[in-house]
């Protein structure tokens, strides 16, 4: 088990967790800027890089391990596991994932 996995499990990001956006959060794509956004009450967060594709997989149905597997297939050779775990832990800490 890597340090990132241990740390994120301490933050509630377990392999069997099925993350979903909090009820007050909406994922939108801004075609003008070509970026994905998290629309929150009185705030908009711009998602950079592949962050929008990670959030799109957080549908409440897929477990964290399935999300990591899907991203690993999309980006072969990339170290997605640790990055995705940290990213999901950050989103959960912000209250944007449940």
Backbone as JSON, one array per atom type, in Angstrom:
{
  "sequence": "XXXXXXXXXXXXXXXXXXXXXXXXXXXXXXXXXXXXXXXXXXXXXXXXXXXXXXXXXXXXXXXXXXXXXXXXXXXXXXXXXXXXXXXXXXXXXXXXXX",
  "N": [[0.85, -1.18, 0.0], [0.63, 2.16, -0.92], [1.92, 5.34, 0.3], [0.21, 7.4, -0.47], [-2.22, 6.06, -0.86], [-2.72, 5.18, 1.76], [-2.93, 7.66, 3.09], [-5.14, 8.84, 1.78], [-7.14, 7.03, 2.4], [-7.36, 7.56, 5.08], [-8.6, 9.99, 4.85], [-11.13, 9.25, 4.13], [-11.4, 8.29, 1.57], [-11.89, 5.5, 0.24], [-11.21, 2.36, -1.42], [-13.66, 1.12, -2.1], [-15.5, 3.14, -2.07], [-18.12, 5.03, -3.54], [-18.02, 7.68, -5.19], [-19.9, 10.7, -5.59], [-21.16, 13.76, -6.94], [-21.82, 16.41, -4.68], [-25.08, 17.47, -3.66], [-25.46, 20.19, -4.2], [-23.7, 20.81, -6.2], [-22.72, 21.14, -9.57], [-21.56, 19.73, -12.57], [-20.33, 21.26, -15.38], [-19.67, 22.05, -18.83], [-17.8, 24.58, -20.32], [-18.09, 25.8, -23.34], [-17.05, 28.03, -24.62], [-14.65, 28.76, -23.34], [-13.55, 26.28, -23.36], [-13.3, 24.57, -21.16], [-13.94, 22.51, -18.25], [-16.27, 22.97, -15.61], [-17.01, 23.3, -12.13], [-19.97, 24.07, -10.79], [-21.03, 25.84, -8.15], [-22.97, 26.9, -5.29], [-22.96, 30.32, -5.48], [-20.35, 30.35, -6.51], [-17.83, 29.4, -8.87], [-15.78, 26.83, -10.02], [-12.97, 26.33, -11.91], [-11.96, 23.58, -13.73], [-8.96, 22.03, -14.44], [-6.94, 20.49, -17.02], [-7.3, 16.99, -17.06], [-9.17, 16.87, -15.07], [-11.95, 17.29, -15.23], [-12.82, 15.01, -16.6], [-12.33, 13.08, -14.69], [-14.08, 13.84, -12.63], [-16.49, 13.53, -13.99], [-16.77, 10.79, -13.99], [-17.54, 10.28, -11.45], [-20.21, 9.22, -10.46], [-21.7, 8.09, -8.49], [-22.23, 5.46, -8.86], [-19.98, 4.08, -9.73], [-17.19, 2.54, -8.2], [-14.25, 3.72, -6.5], [-12.02, 2.2, -7.31], [-12.86, 1.29, -9.8], [-13.11, 3.69, -11.2], [-10.42, 4.51, -11.23], [-9.36, 2.39, -12.73], [-10.66, 2.77, -15.22], [-9.64, 5.29, -15.97], [-6.97, 4.59, -16.12], [-7.02, 2.92, -18.36], [-7.68, 4.81, -20.29], [-5.47, 6.46, -20.2], [-2.8, 5.08, -20.68], [0.07, 3.99, -18.93], [0.31, 6.28, -17.42], [0.62, 7.59, -14.1], [-1.99, 7.22, -12.67], [-3.38, 6.32, -10.39], [-2.43, 7.27, -7.75], [-2.63, 10.05, -8.18], [-5.38, 10.39, -8.76], [-6.56, 9.47, -6.4], [-5.62, 11.4, -4.54], [-6.78, 13.69, -5.68], [-9.56, 13.12, -5.51], [-9.75, 12.99, -2.73], [-9.19, 15.65, -2.09], [-11.41, 16.94, -3.3], [-13.46, 15.83, -1.81], [-12.82, 16.79, 0.74], [-13.35, 19.47, 0.35], [-16.03, 19.37, 0.28], [-17.4, 18.87, -2.0], [-17.84, 16.4, -3.06], [-19.72, 13.53, -2.25]],
  "CA": [[0.0, 0.0, 0.0], [1.46, 3.36, -1.0], [1.6, 6.4, 1.28], [-0.95, 8.14, -0.97], [-3.4, 5.26, -0.58], [-2.95, 5.25, 3.21], [-3.37, 9.02, 3.44], [-6.48, 9.11, 1.28], [-8.08, 6.23, 3.18], [-7.57, 8.32, 6.32], [-9.52, 11.08, 4.49], [-12.42, 8.7, 3.74], [-11.4, 7.85, 0.17], [-11.61, 4.07, 0.28], [-11.37, 1.76, -2.74], [-15.04, 0.75, -2.39], [-16.35, 4.34, -2.04], [-18.76, 5.38, -4.81], [-18.17, 9.14, -5.09], [-20.89, 11.42, -6.4], [-21.17, 15.19, -6.64], [-22.76, 16.87, -3.65], [-26.34, 17.93, -4.28], [-25.39, 21.6, -4.6], [-22.61, 20.96, -7.16], [-23.05, 20.71, -10.93], [-20.45, 19.72, -13.52], [-20.71, 21.86, -16.67], [-18.58, 22.35, -19.76], [-17.87, 25.91, -20.9], [-17.57, 25.65, -24.69], [-16.32, 29.23, -25.03], [-13.28, 28.64, -22.82], [-13.08, 24.92, -23.55], [-12.94, 23.99, -19.86], [-15.01, 21.99, -17.41], [-16.5, 23.8, -14.42], [-17.89, 22.88, -11.05], [-20.82, 25.2, -10.46], [-21.43, 25.73, -6.75], [-23.69, 28.1, -4.88], [-22.19, 31.56, -5.43], [-18.95, 30.12, -6.86], [-17.53, 28.51, -9.99], [-14.41, 26.32, -9.96], [-12.48, 25.89, -13.22], [-11.2, 22.34, -13.65], [-7.86, 22.03, -15.42], [-6.46, 19.19, -17.51], [-8.27, 15.89, -17.13], [-9.98, 16.86, -13.85], [-13.36, 17.15, -15.59], [-13.11, 13.62, -16.95], [-12.36, 12.34, -13.43], [-15.33, 14.19, -11.95], [-17.6, 12.95, -14.75], [-16.89, 9.38, -13.62], [-18.05, 10.23, -10.08], [-21.65, 9.2, -10.66], [-22.35, 7.39, -7.4], [-22.35, 4.06, -9.23], [-18.63, 3.5, -9.87], [-16.29, 2.57, -7.05], [-12.97, 4.38, -6.76], [-11.16, 1.29, -8.07], [-13.36, 1.27, -11.19], [-12.73, 4.99, -11.77], [-8.98, 4.46, -11.5], [-9.17, 1.46, -13.84], [-11.11, 3.42, -16.46], [-8.66, 6.33, -16.31], [-5.75, 3.88, -16.51], [-7.21, 2.49, -19.75], [-7.66, 6.0, -21.14], [-4.13, 7.07, -20.16], [-1.86, 4.01, -20.35], [1.4, 4.39, -18.48], [0.26, 7.44, -16.52], [0.44, 7.18, -12.7], [-3.29, 7.8, -12.33], [-3.93, 5.9, -9.09], [-2.13, 8.21, -6.66], [-3.17, 11.37, -8.51], [-6.84, 10.37, -8.64], [-6.89, 9.37, -4.98], [-5.41, 12.72, -3.92], [-7.77, 14.62, -6.23], [-10.85, 12.81, -4.89], [-9.67, 13.39, -1.32], [-9.32, 17.12, -2.06], [-12.8, 17.3, -3.6], [-14.29, 15.44, -0.66], [-12.51, 17.72, 1.82], [-14.03, 20.73, 0.02], [-17.48, 19.15, 0.4], [-17.97, 18.82, -3.35], [-18.2, 15.01, -3.32], [-20.31, 12.81, -1.1]],
  "C": [[0.89, 1.24, 0.0], [1.04, 4.37, 0.06], [0.37, 7.17, 0.85], [-2.24, 7.38, -0.68], [-3.73, 5.32, 0.91], [-3.52, 6.61, 3.61], [-4.79, 9.27, 2.99], [-7.51, 8.25, 2.0], [-8.36, 6.9, 4.52], [-8.55, 9.46, 6.09], [-10.89, 10.56, 4.04], [-12.5, 8.25, 2.3], [-10.93, 6.4, 0.18], [-11.85, 3.48, -1.1], [-12.82, 1.41, -3.11], [-16.02, 1.94, -2.32], [-16.88, 4.62, -3.44], [-19.03, 6.89, -4.81], [-19.22, 9.69, -6.05], [-20.81, 12.89, -6.01], [-22.18, 15.48, -5.54], [-23.98, 17.47, -4.35], [-26.28, 19.36, -4.8], [-24.33, 21.86, -5.67], [-23.03, 20.39, -8.51], [-21.79, 20.77, -11.78], [-20.97, 20.24, -14.85], [-19.46, 22.04, -17.52], [-18.82, 23.73, -20.34], [-17.26, 25.83, -22.3], [-16.78, 26.87, -25.17], [-14.87, 29.14, -24.59], [-12.68, 27.24, -23.03], [-12.62, 24.26, -22.27], [-14.18, 23.43, -19.18], [-15.07, 22.83, -16.14], [-17.29, 23.03, -13.38], [-18.67, 24.13, -10.65], [-21.38, 24.94, -9.07], [-22.28, 26.95, -6.4], [-22.73, 29.27, -4.73], [-20.71, 31.4, -5.76], [-18.85, 29.19, -8.06], [-16.06, 28.13, -9.9], [-14.05, 25.81, -11.35], [-11.62, 24.65, -13.02], [-10.18, 22.32, -14.78], [-7.51, 20.61, -15.84], [-7.58, 18.17, -17.58], [-9.18, 15.84, -15.9], [-11.46, 16.68, -14.16], [-13.72, 15.73, -15.93], [-13.12, 12.74, -15.71], [-13.69, 12.59, -12.73], [-16.53, 13.58, -12.67], [-17.82, 11.48, -14.41], [-17.45, 9.2, -12.21], [-19.58, 10.33, -10.11], [-22.42, 8.51, -9.54], [-22.53, 5.91, -7.66], [-20.99, 3.37, -9.26], [-17.86, 3.62, -8.57], [-14.99, 3.24, -7.47], [-12.06, 3.49, -7.6], [-11.57, 1.22, -9.53], [-12.99, 2.57, -11.9], [-11.25, 4.99, -12.14], [-8.69, 3.53, -12.67], [-9.54, 2.06, -15.18], [-10.1, 4.48, -16.9], [-7.33, 5.72, -16.73], [-5.83, 3.37, -17.94], [-7.14, 3.67, -20.71], [-6.26, 6.61, -21.26], [-3.09, 6.02, -19.78], [-0.48, 4.56, -19.96], [1.42, 5.57, -17.53], [0.02, 6.95, -15.09], [-0.87, 7.71, -12.14], [-3.74, 7.48, -10.91], [-3.68, 6.92, -7.99], [-2.72, 9.58, -6.93], [-4.68, 11.42, -8.32], [-7.24, 10.29, -7.18], [-6.73, 10.71, -4.28], [-6.47, 13.72, -4.38], [-9.14, 14.39, -5.6], [-10.87, 13.2, -3.42], [-9.82, 14.9, -1.19], [-10.76, 17.55, -2.31], [-13.72, 16.96, -2.43], [-14.07, 16.4, 0.51], [-13.19, 19.07, 1.6], [-15.56, 20.6, 0.18], [-18.17, 19.04, -0.94], [-18.34, 17.42, -3.79], [-18.82, 14.44, -2.05], [-20.09, 11.33, -1.3]]
}
